[in-house]
């Protein structure tokens, strides 16, 4: 084999000598965008996150350690189904189920928010109702059906609640009348609208085991313009980290996804922010 200077490998953080067996964290990229409602391009999100992550400093100055040493393995991208959202969700569920059997911490990169359905189904299969979902998002994503499908990204938390899984929603600043009536009917109170972020009250609503689903439009467009449906008045970087850090301290985070990055050509800061967010979640959990 020819020996010559090479760039970092194309995996999360650009790590050399990946080892699945030894890794505690597995990065699972899902470039899916079939039910995107407005601005398309979220299928490019996982690759943009991985590319940007190769420029992250591995040493975490806040934690005073290198979290990558726990072992991080990046899987190849999932091929989404062209037949239906249900088929893509089934493929995701199968992969996450295997990762959980192998004792890994799954970190899924999207792609649009509907991919969270597959992960949530896999966690429900393992934990039943003994876990809750922390959704950090601008939208409640709780419609029953949208654009002809119940598996639209606007319906993902409705499907989670249909399973019987408790959902806590944070950073919300956009909700439909249909969803509002649903929340009233079901007496759902675990919704925290931006700009309020009462961390202790949020944590009280969460069970011991927590799955985090992070839609990047939860963040303010001033720092995260690269999303399909930006909403003004979003969360800031440090308050977001404060929330995740405290949840990691007081609950057990069992998996996570970061979704809805829609890269803007020539604008790299949002891609780097998304990659750094993924690394900070891993850092706090591990």
C-alpha positions in Angstrom: 0.0 0.0 0.0 1.3 3.4 -0.9 2.3 5.6 2.1 1.6 9.3 1.8 0.2 12.2 4.0 -3.6 12.0 4.3 -6.4 14.1 5.6 -8.5 12.9 8.6 -10.7 9.9 7.9 -14.2 10.8 6.9 -15.9 9.8 10.2 -17.2 11.8 13.2 -14.2 13.7 14.6 -11.9 12.3 11.9 -10.8 9.5 14.3 -8.3 6.9 13.2 -8.5 3.2 14.0 -12.2 3.0 14.6 -13.3 -0.1 16.5 -16.9 -1.0 16.8 -16.4 -3.6 19.5 -14.6 -1.2 21.8 -16.7 1.8 21.0 -19.3 3.0 23.6 -20.9 5.5 21.2 -22.1 4.8 17.6 -22.8 7.6 15.2 -25.6 6.6 12.8 -26.1 8.9 9.8 -29.6 8.9 8.2 -29.7 11.2 5.1 -33.5 11.3 4.8 -35.8 14.2 3.7 -38.8 12.8 2.0 -41.4 14.5 4.2 -39.7 17.9 4.4 -42.4 20.5 4.3 -40.6 23.7 3.2 -36.9 24.1 2.6 -35.3 20.9 1.3 -31.8 19.7 1.9 -31.8 18.0 5.2 -30.6 14.8 3.6 -27.2 16.6 3.3 -27.2 17.3 7.1 -25.4 14.1 8.4 -22.6 14.4 6.0 -22.1 18.1 6.8 -22.1 17.4 10.5 -19.5 14.7 10.1 -17.3 16.9 7.8 -17.4 19.8 10.2 -16.7 17.5 13.2 -13.3 16.7 11.7 -12.2 20.2 12.8 -13.4 20.0 16.4 -10.7 20.1 19.1 -11.0 16.7 20.9 -10.1 18.1 24.3 -13.1 19.5 26.1 -12.0 22.6 28.0 -15.1 22.6 30.1 -14.8 19.0 31.3 -11.0 19.0 31.1 -10.8 15.7 29.3 -11.0 14.1 25.8 -14.4 12.5 25.6 -13.6 10.7 22.3 -11.4 8.3 24.3 -14.6 6.4 25.4 -14.6 5.1 21.8 -16.8 6.6 19.0 -17.6 4.6 15.9 -19.2 6.1 12.8 -21.4 3.8 10.7 -22.0 4.2 7.0 -25.0 6.2 5.9 -28.3 4.4 5.9 -30.0 4.1 2.5 -33.5 5.5 3.0 -36.4 3.7 1.3 -37.9 5.3 -1.8 -41.1 3.4 -1.3 -42.5 5.0 1.9 -41.7 6.7 5.2 -42.8 3.5 7.0 -40.1 1.5 5.3 -37.3 4.0 6.2 -38.6 4.0 9.8 -38.5 0.2 9.9 -34.9 0.2 8.7 -33.9 2.7 11.4 -35.7 0.7 14.1 -33.8 -2.5 13.0 -30.4 -0.7 13.2 -31.1 1.0 16.6 -32.4 -2.3 18.0 -29.1 -4.0 17.1 -27.0 -1.2 18.6 -29.0 -1.5 21.9 -28.4 -5.3 21.9 -24.7 -4.6 21.5 -24.7 -2.2 24.5 -24.0 0.9 22.4 -25.1 4.5 22.9 -26.8 5.4 19.6 -26.3 9.0 18.3 -28.4 9.4 15.1 -27.7 12.2 12.7 -30.5 13.5 10.4 -32.0 14.1 8.1 -35.5 15.3 8.9 -37.2 14.7 12.2 -39.4 11.8 11.1 -36.4 9.5 11.5 -36.8 9.8 15.2 -39.8 7.5 14.9 -37.5 4.5 14.2 -35.3 5.2 17.1 -38.2 5.8 19.5 -39.8 2.5 18.5 -36.6 0.6 19.1 -36.2 2.2 22.6 -39.8 1.5 23.4 -39.3 -2.2 22.4 -36.4 -2.4 24.9 -37.6 -0.1 27.7 -41.4 -0.2 27.3 -42.8 2.8 29.2 -39.7 3.0 31.4 -38.2 6.0 29.6 -39.3 9.4 28.5 -38.5 11.7 25.5 -36.9 15.1 25.8 -37.8 16.9 22.6 -35.9 20.2 22.1 -37.6 21.9 19.2 -39.3 25.0 17.9 -42.4 23.0 17.0 -44.5 20.4 18.9 -44.6 18.0 15.9 -47.9 16.6 17.3 -50.3 16.6 14.4 -52.1 13.3 13.8 -51.6 13.4 10.0 -50.0 15.8 7.6 -49.6 15.9 3.9 -51.3 12.5 3.6 -49.2 10.5 6.1 -49.1 9.9 9.8 -45.3 9.4 9.6 -44.6 13.0 8.6 -42.0 14.9 10.6 -44.9 17.1 11.9 -46.4 14.0 13.5 -43.4 12.4 15.2 -44.2 13.3 18.8 -47.9 12.3 18.3 -46.7 8.8 17.3 -44.4 8.7 20.3 -47.3 9.5 22.7 -49.5 6.9 20.9 -47.0 4.3 22.1 -47.6 5.6 25.7 -44.2 7.2 26.0 -44.1 10.5 28.0 -42.8 13.5 26.0 -41.4 16.7 27.4 -41.2 19.5 24.8 -38.8 22.4 25.2 -38.0 25.5 23.2 -41.5 25.5 21.6 -42.7 28.6 19.8 -45.0 27.3 17.1 -48.1 25.1 17.5 -51.2 24.5 15.4 -54.8 24.8 16.5 -55.2 21.1 16.0 -52.3 20.3 18.3 -53.5 22.8 20.9 -56.9 21.0 21.1 -55.1 17.7 21.3 -53.0 18.9 24.3 -56.1 20.2 26.1 -58.0 16.9 25.5 -55.2 14.8 26.7 -54.3 17.2 29.5 -50.7 17.4 28.4 -48.7 19.9 30.5 -45.1 19.0 29.8 -44.6 21.7 27.2 -42.2 24.6 27.8 -42.4 27.5 25.4 -39.4 29.7 24.6 -37.9 31.8 26.0 -38.6 30.1 29.3 -36.2 27.3 30.2 -36.9 26.3 33.8 -34.4 23.4 34.0 -35.5 22.0 37.3 -39.2 21.9 36.3 -38.2 20.3 33.0 -36.2 17.6 34.7 -39.0 16.7 37.1 -41.2 15.7 34.1 -38.6 13.2 32.9 -38.3 9.6 33.9 -35.0 8.0 34.9 -34.1 7.0 31.4 -34.3 9.7 28.8 -34.0 9.8 25.0 -33.1 13.2 23.6 -34.4 14.2 20.2 -32.9 17.6 19.1 -34.4 19.5 16.2 -31.9 22.2 15.4 -34.6 24.7 14.8 -34.9 24.9 18.6 -32.0 27.2 18.4 -32.4 30.8 17.4 -31.9 31.5 13.7 -29.2 34.0 14.5 -26.9 31.1 15.4 -28.7 28.3 13.5 -30.1 29.6 10.2 -29.5 26.3 8.4 -32.9 24.6 9.1 -35.9 23.9 7.0 -38.4 25.9 9.1 -36.6 28.6 11.1 -38.6 30.3 13.9 -37.5 33.5 15.6 -36.9 33.7 19.4 -35.1 30.4 19.8 -32.7 29.0 22.4 -29.1 30.2 22.8 -25.9 28.0 22.8 -25.1 28.2 26.5 -28.6 27.8 27.9 -29.0 24.8 25.7 -25.8 23.2 27.1 -26.9 24.1 30.6 -30.1 22.1 30.1 -28.4 19.0 28.5 -25.7 19.1 31.2 -28.2 19.0 34.1 -30.3 16.3 32.5 -27.2 14.2 32.1 -26.4 14.7 35.8 -29.9 13.9 37.1 -31.2 11.4 34.6 -29.7 8.6 32.4 -29.6 9.7 28.8 -29.9 6.4 26.8 -29.7 7.7 23.3 -30.1 10.8 21.2 -30.6 12.3 17.7 -29.7 15.6 16.2 -31.9 16.4 13.2 -33.0 19.0 10.6 -29.7 20.5 9.6 -30.2 21.9 6.1 -26.7 23.1 5.1 -26.5 26.5 3.3 -23.7 26.5 0.7 -20.8 28.6 1.8 -22.0 29.0 5.4 -20.0 26.6 7.6 -20.7 28.0 11.1 -24.1 26.2 11.6 -22.6 22.9 10.4 -19.8 23.3 13.0 -22.3 24.2 15.7 -24.3 21.1 15.0 -21.2 18.9 15.1 -20.1 20.6 18.4 -23.6 20.0 19.9 -23.4 16.3 19.0 -20.0 16.1 20.7 -21.2 18.0 23.8 -24.1 15.6 24.2 -21.7 12.7 24.0 -19.3 14.5 26.4 -22.0 15.0 29.1 -23.4 11.5 28.8 -20.1 9.8 28.9 
